[in-house]
Amino acid sequence: MGAALTARRLIREHAGRSVVVSHAPRVALYSECLARPAASQALHLVFSFNFTDLPTGVRRSVLSRYLKRADRFVVASTIERAMYSEYFELEVDRIDLLLWGIQPPVEELTKAARFSNTQYICAIGSQARDYDTLIEAMRRIPYIKLVLVATPDSLPQGVVPPNVRVLTNVPFADAMNVLAHSMFMVLPLRDSTVPCGHVTAVAAMHMGKAILATDSTGLSDYLKDGSNAEFFSPRDPKQLAEKIERLFSQPLLCQRLGTYASTFARQHCSEDSTAAYFRRYLENNGISV
């Protein structure tokens, strides 16, 4: 809220045309309500417009009312364009698809492993994860070690098997160290449509890691089964355990999947591609870069 009020002051002080860029829905709402003065010509670009769970009731009504005034929205998957357009009654051509782009987090590849001296696989992240299925799968394959990095509230209840090590609320560098030294990453999502997992998927791809992921349309812009990843059915621990065993026993397959993943990430998921989008947006609105 404080940042939105600061943006409002800066817009009033700036003589030329301004652009407010907000990140994620809550900040977008604050920005639309507070940052743009009445009758302002400032544009509002809502970046990283994403919901783990769609809002309901009053929150949905408020978001629908105020965000209609924003100029454009940026989402990280194709499924979100159609989903949010219908749910919030937004014109779909105001919602742009931009694949998640980052500076490759590869520094940890050259550093020593900090959390395991033996071969392991990993799972990282918290949004819309199905760690119940993953934990049950790991019970079936006790000889394979998993390092799981997540928030406490995303973890399942009950006893974790001894072949699973859980790390919670660790620094970003530590999470990337876990990823860097893993054999491959498992990305279990709660269903076949949830639009989550992009951040960790892209990090793994930049590191050249194979990904074993839930077959979800939310990931279809990034992962292709048998090309740069392998898929498993939602909420199927037996199949997941079999897929983990297969991938764990075939390091050359892991390497092939990781190589294709790295190539895709370099081409489509870089900071340069994100910067290019912003340049186009500013130029299309007559704002010099």
C-alpha positions in Angstrom: 0.0 0.0 0.0 2.9 2.4 0.8 4.5 1.7 -2.6 1.2 2.5 -4.3 0.9 5.9 -2.5 4.5 6.6 -3.4 3.7 5.8 -7.1 0.8 8.2 -6.9 3.0 11.0 -5.7 5.6 10.3 -8.5 2.9 10.3 -11.1 1.7 13.8 -10.0 5.2 15.1 -10.0 6.1 13.7 -13.5 5.0 16.0 -16.4 5.1 13.3 -19.1 3.1 10.1 -19.5 3.7 7.5 -16.8 3.4 3.8 -16.4 2.6 2.0 -13.2 3.9 -1.6 -13.2 2.4 -3.8 -10.4 3.4 -7.3 -9.5 0.7 -9.9 -8.7 -3.0 -9.3 -8.1 -3.0 -7.8 -4.6 -0.4 -5.1 -5.5 -2.3 -4.5 -8.7 -5.5 -3.8 -6.8 -3.6 -1.3 -4.5 -2.0 0.3 -7.5 -5.3 0.7 -9.3 -7.1 2.1 -6.2 -4.4 4.3 -4.9 -1.5 4.9 -7.4 -3.3 6.5 -10.3 -4.8 9.9 -9.5 -8.3 10.8 -10.8 -8.3 11.6 -14.5 -4.6 10.6 -14.8 -3.3 9.5 -18.2 -0.9 7.0 -16.5 -1.0 3.5 -17.8 -1.2 0.5 -15.5 0.6 -2.8 -16.5 -0.3 -5.7 -14.3 2.7 -8.0 -14.4 2.7 -11.6 -13.1 -1.1 -11.8 -12.9 -1.5 -15.2 -11.3 -3.7 -17.0 -8.8 -3.1 -20.3 -7.0 -6.8 -20.2 -6.1 -9.3 -17.9 -7.9 -10.9 -15.4 -5.5 -14.6 -15.7 -4.7 -17.3 -13.5 -3.2 -16.4 -9.9 -2.4 -12.8 -10.2 -3.3 -13.7 -11.4 -6.8 -16.1 -8.5 -7.2 -13.6 -5.9 -6.1 -10.9 -7.2 -8.3 -13.2 -7.4 -11.3 -14.4 -3.8 -10.7 -11.1 -2.1 -10.3 -8.8 -4.2 -12.6 -11.0 -3.5 -15.6 -9.4 0.0 -15.6 -5.9 -1.4 -16.0 -4.3 -1.2 -19.4 -2.8 -4.6 -19.8 -2.1 -7.9 -17.9 0.8 -10.3 -18.2 0.4 -14.0 -17.5 2.9 -16.8 -17.7 0.8 -19.5 -19.3 -1.8 -19.8 -22.1 -4.4 -21.4 -19.9 -4.4 -18.2 -17.7 -5.4 -15.9 -20.6 -8.7 -17.7 -21.1 -9.2 -18.4 -17.4 -8.8 -14.9 -16.2 -10.6 -13.3 -19.2 -13.7 -15.3 -18.5 -13.6 -15.1 -14.7 -12.9 -11.4 -14.4 -14.8 -10.4 -17.6 -11.6 -9.0 -19.2 -11.0 -8.7 -22.9 -8.6 -11.5 -23.8 -6.6 -9.3 -26.1 -5.6 -7.2 -23.1 -3.9 -10.2 -21.5 -0.5 -10.9 -22.8 1.4 -14.2 -22.6 5.0 -13.9 -21.5 6.9 -17.0 -20.4 8.6 -16.6 -17.1 12.0 -15.1 -17.7 14.9 -15.0 -15.2 18.6 -14.5 -15.0 19.9 -18.2 -15.0 20.5 -19.1 -11.4 23.5 -21.3 -12.2 26.0 -20.0 -9.6 25.3 -23.0 -7.4 26.4 -25.4 -10.1 30.0 -24.6 -9.3 29.7 -24.7 -5.5 29.8 -27.7 -3.2 26.6 -29.5 -2.3 25.4 -28.3 1.1 22.6 -30.7 2.0 23.6 -34.2 0.8 26.7 -36.1 0.0 24.8 -38.9 -1.8 22.8 -38.9 -5.0 19.3 -37.6 -4.7 16.3 -36.1 -6.5 14.6 -32.9 -5.4 11.3 -31.1 -5.2 11.1 -27.3 -4.7 8.2 -24.8 -4.2 4.9 -24.4 -2.4 2.2 -23.1 -4.6 -0.5 -25.7 -5.5 1.9 -28.6 -4.8 0.7 -32.2 -4.2 3.3 -33.3 -1.8 1.0 -36.0 -0.3 1.3 -37.9 -3.6 5.0 -37.4 -3.8 5.6 -38.5 -0.2 3.5 -41.6 -0.8 5.5 -42.4 -3.9 8.8 -42.1 -2.0 7.6 -44.7 0.6 7.4 -47.1 -2.3 11.1 -46.5 -3.3 13.0 -46.3 -0.1 16.4 -46.6 -1.8 16.0 -43.3 -3.6 16.6 -40.1 -1.6 14.5 -36.9 -2.0 15.4 -33.4 -0.7 12.2 -31.4 -0.5 12.3 -27.6 -0.1 8.9 -26.0 0.7 7.1 -23.8 3.2 5.7 -25.6 6.3 2.0 -25.0 5.3 2.5 -26.8 1.9 3.8 -30.0 3.5 1.5 -33.0 4.2 0.6 -34.1 7.7 2.0 -37.3 9.0 5.3 -39.0 9.3 7.9 -38.4 6.5 9.7 -41.5 5.4 13.5 -41.7 6.2 14.5 -41.3 2.5 13.0 -37.8 2.4 14.8 -34.8 3.9 12.6 -31.7 4.3 14.0 -28.1 4.3 11.6 -25.3 5.1 12.0 -21.5 4.7 15.6 -21.7 3.4 17.3 -18.9 1.6 17.0 -18.8 -2.2 20.6 -19.7 -2.7 20.2 -22.9 -0.6 17.2 -23.9 -2.6 19.2 -23.4 -5.8 22.0 -25.4 -4.3 19.6 -28.3 -3.7 18.4 -28.1 -7.3 21.9 -27.7 -8.7 23.2 -30.9 -7.2 20.1 -33.1 -7.7 19.8 -35.7 -10.4 16.4 -34.3 -11.5 13.4 -32.4 -10.1 9.9 -33.6 -9.4 7.1 -31.1 -9.8 3.9 -32.5 -8.3 0.8 -30.3 -8.8 -2.6 -30.8 -7.3 -4.5 -31.2 -10.6 -4.2 -31.1 -14.4 -5.1 -27.4 -14.8 -3.5 -25.4 -12.0 -1.3 -22.6 -13.4 1.6 -22.9 -11.0 5.2 -24.3 -10.9 6.6 -22.0 -13.6 9.2 -20.4 -11.4 10.9 -23.6 -10.2 10.4 -25.3 -13.6 12.3 -22.5 -15.4 15.1 -22.5 -12.8 15.5 -26.2 -13.3 15.5 -25.9 -17.0 18.2 -23.2 -16.9 20.4 -25.6 -14.9 19.9 -28.4 -17.4 17.9 -30.6 -15.0 15.3 -33.1 -16.2 11.8 -32.5 -14.8 9.2 -35.1 -13.8 6.0 -33.2 -13.6 2.3 -33.6 -13.2 0.6 -33.6 -16.6 -1.0 -30.2 -16.4 -2.1 -27.6 -19.0 -0.6 -25.0 -16.7 2.8 -26.2 -17.7 2.2 -27.0 -21.3 3.9 -23.8 -22.6 7.2 -24.9 -21.0 7.3 -28.7 -20.8 6.7 -31.3 -23.5 6.5 -35.0 -22.4 9.4 -37.0 -23.8 11.2 -33.8 -25.1 12.4 -31.7 -22.2 10.4 -33.4 -19.4 8.4 -36.5 -18.4 4.8 -36.4 -17.1 2.8 -38.4 -14.6 -0.9 -38.4 -13.9 -2.3 -36.3 -11.1 -2.6 -37.9 -7.7 -1.2 -41.3 -8.8 1.6 -42.3 -6.3 2.1 -45.7 -7.9 2.8 -44.3 -11.3 4.9 -41.5 -9.9 7.1 -44.0 -8.0 7.5 -46.0 -11.2 8.5 -42.9 -13.2 11.0 -41.8 -10.5 12.6 -45.2 -10.6 12.8 -45.2 -14.4 14.4 -41.8 -14.6 16.7 -42.4 -11.7 18.0 -45.6 -13.4 18.7 -43.8 -16.7 21.2 -40.9 -16.3 21.6 -40.6 -20.0 17.8 -39.9 -20.4 18.1 -37.3 -17.6 20.9 -35.7 -19.5 19.0 -35.6 -22.7 15.9 -34.1 -21.2 18.0 -31.6 -19.3 19.8 -30.5 -22.5 16.6 -29.8 -24.3 15.2 -28.0 -21.3 18.3 -25.8 -21.1 18.0 -24.9 -24.8 14.4 -24.0 -24.4 15.0 -21.8 -21.3 17.8 -19.9 -23.0 15.6 -19.2 -26.0 12.3 -18.3 -24.3 12.8 -17.8 -20.5 15.5 -15.2 -20.1 15.6 -11.7 -18.6 16.3 -10.5 -22.1 13.0 -11.7 -23.3 11.2 -10.0 -20.4 13.1 -6.7 -21.1 12.2 -6.9 -24.8 8.5 -7.2 -23.8 8.8 -4.0 -21.7 10.5 -2.1 -24.5 7.8 -3.1 -26.9 5.1 -2.1 -24.4 6.6 1.4 -23.9 7.3 2.0 -27.6 3.7 0.9 -28.5 2.5 3.6 -26.1 4.7 6.3 -27.3 7.1 6.3 -24.4 10.8 6.6 -25.1 13.1 4.0 -23.7 
